């Protein structure tokens, strides 16, 4: 079977009204791929995030779990129907990229009244810089892009869009909210899939790129590489988020 980068994102919501007629909603969201396994739970009362819990069962650097504290900056904000809106509430460079994305998706699910959502993404290894990346939503194929390096070559309306520069604003301006969300989920995976097959465990610690929580220059030397944290799901897509199923049902 060809080698692929795979990611699953699964969300479920639990809603009830408390004794004071204040809507109380909990949303649990899990993300797993070759490099990461994260969970986020939001509690929302009267339209505001009142509690955020996050954990990192599998992560690339030793400081990644500490980013759960930075995520608390979202407390008190109102969930937006637009998942990407969390990037305007907090400084993304001071957050774990994947925990922040997951919190945004959980908030969007709450704002839209979704009971559940699941994304499954596959990015086959590039050949001469080319690949065909796909996304299914709730088990139904939704997006498929032809990609060359860091640019989308087709189909329309994505042809000519850069995965690096300006895609988020382009998607929010040109696509409806459901497709924009899915497109940005697929964009994230297509970019980070470039790490597939690289000798990441030869790193001693995170690079001081200032791109995320663990890669801030003051933290990077202490963010030690978690050797063995990269797994391969090329031929076992069903295993992604399988360990989250009971948790997602609010059974624990």
N, C-alpha and C positions, 0 to 999 in steps of 0.2 A: 504494500500500500504506500502511496506517496506520502512524504513527510509534510505535515501541516501544522500551523499554529491554530489552536482552537480556544474559544472562550465561550462560557455560558454566564448569563446574568438572569437570575430568577427572583421574582418579587411576589409577595403576598400581603394583603391588607386584612386587618381585623377591626371592625367598627362596632361600637355600641354607644349608647347614651348613658351617662352616669345619672345619679339621683338628683342632680341639679340641672338637668336638661342641657348640659354642655356636651357637645359632640366630642367623643374621645376616639381617636383613631391610632392604631399602631400599624406600621408598615415595616416588614422585614425584607431585606434584600441581600442576596449573596452573589458573589462573583468568583469564578474560578477559571484559570487558564494555565498555560504552561509555567508561568512565572509567579502567579499570585493566587491566593485564596483569602477573600475578605468577606466580612459580614457587617451590615449596618442595620440598626433598628431605630426608627423615629417614632416618637410619641407626639401626637398633635392634639391640642385642646383649643377649642374655639378659634380655629384657624391659624394657630401659631405653634411652632415647634417648641415643645416644653422639655423634651429629653432626647438625647442622642447617645446611643451605645454603639461601639464599634470594636471589632476584634479581627485579628489577623492570624488564622490558623497556619498559613504558609506565606512567607514573604521573603523578598530577596536580600534585605539588609536588616541588621539587628535593631535599628531604630525605627523601622516602619511601624511597629505597633504603637509607639509613642505618639504618632500622628493622630491617634484617636482623641487626644486632648485638644489638639489644634482644631479639630472638627467641632468642638463645642462652641466655636464662634458663630455657628448657625443657629444656636438657641435664641428664641425670641423672634426669629424671622418667619415670614409667612411662606409656606410652600408655593411654588409657582408651577403652572402647567407646563412651563418650559424648563426642562431639566438643566439646561446650560445656565440658567439664571443664577445658580449658586456661585458661578465664577465671577459674578458682579457683587455678591454679598461679602465674600472674603477674598483674600489674596491667594490665588491658586498656587503660587510658588512656595507658600508656607504650609501647604497641605500635602497629604498623600494624594496624588493624582487620582488613584483608583477609588479610594475611600470617598473623595469629594464627588467624583462622577456617580458613585453608587448612591450617595446621599441625595444628589440631584434627581436621579431616577426615582428614588423612593418618594421624594417630595412631589414630583410630577404625577406619580401614580395616585398619591393622596388627593392632589388638587383636581385630578380628572375623575376621581371616583372609581378607579380601577380596582378590582378585587385581586387580580393576578396579572402577571406579564412575564414572558420569558423570551430572551434573545439567545440564539445560537449562531456563532460566527466561525467561519473557517477561512484561513488564509494559507493556501499551499505555498511551499517554499518557492522563491523566485528562481526563474531560469533566465539568465541574461537580463536580470532586473524586472522581468515580467511575471505577473501572476493574475489570477482571477479570484477575487475575494467575494464571499457571499455571506448574507445574513438572512436568517429565518426568524420570524416573530410569531410566538405562540404556535410553533410547529409548521408555519406556512412560509414558504420562500418569499422574500420581499425585495431584497436588493442583490444585485450582482454587478460588480465593476471589473472592467479590464484596467489593470494598473501597470504603469511603467515607472520604476523607481519610486518617486514620491508624487507622481501625478496620475490622475485618472484619465484614461484615453477613451472610455466609453462605458455605457451608452449615454445618450442625451437624457437629462440635461446636465449630467455630471462631466461629460467630456471637456477636458481643458482645465478642470478645477484642481488646484494644488492641495495636497493633503496636509501641507505644512503651513501655508501662508493664506490666511483669510477665509478658510473654509467654514469656520463656525458662523461668521457673519453672513457669508454667502448662503449657507443652508437656512439660517433663520429668516433671511430676506426672500428666498425663492421657493421654499418648500412649506407645505402645511406642517403643523406642529408634530404630528405623528411621524411623518417621513423625516423631518429635520432631526428628531430625536434618534431615529434608527440610523440615519446617515452619520451622525456624530459618534454613535456607538461603533459603527463599522470603521469610521475614520481612525478612531483611537486604536482599534485592533490592527488595522492595516499598517499603521506606523510602528507600533511596538513589536509587531511580528518580525521586524528586521533583526531583533535579537535572537531569533530562533537559529540554533546551530552555532552561535558564537560561544567561545570558551569563557562564559561569564564567571565560572567558579575560579578562574585564575585571578580575578580581582581580589584585592585585600579588603578594600572598603569602597563605598560609593564615590563616584566622581563628583568633584565640587562644581557642578554646572549651575547651581542655584535654580534648577528647574522644579524641584519639589522639596518636600520637608526633609527627607534624608540626604538630599544632594545640596543643601545649603552649605556654603564653605565652612561655617563654624561647626557643622554637625558631621559632614562627610567623613572625616578621618575616624570618627567614632562609630560610624554606621558600617559595621563589619559584614562582609559577604557571608550569607548563610549557605554554605556549601551543600549541594544536594537539593536545593529548593526548586530547581527547574525540573519539571516532569514532562513527559511526552504523552499527549492524548491523540496522536495521529490516528490510531486505530481503535480508540475507545472513547468516543465522544460521549457515550451514555454515562461514563463515570463522572463527568463534570457536574458539580453541585449535587452529586448523589448523596454525599454525607450531610447535606444541608436540608434534606427533605423533611425530616421530623421537626427540625428547628423552624423551617418555613411554615409549617402547619400550626405553629404556636403550641406544639405539644410539649415543649420543654421551656 
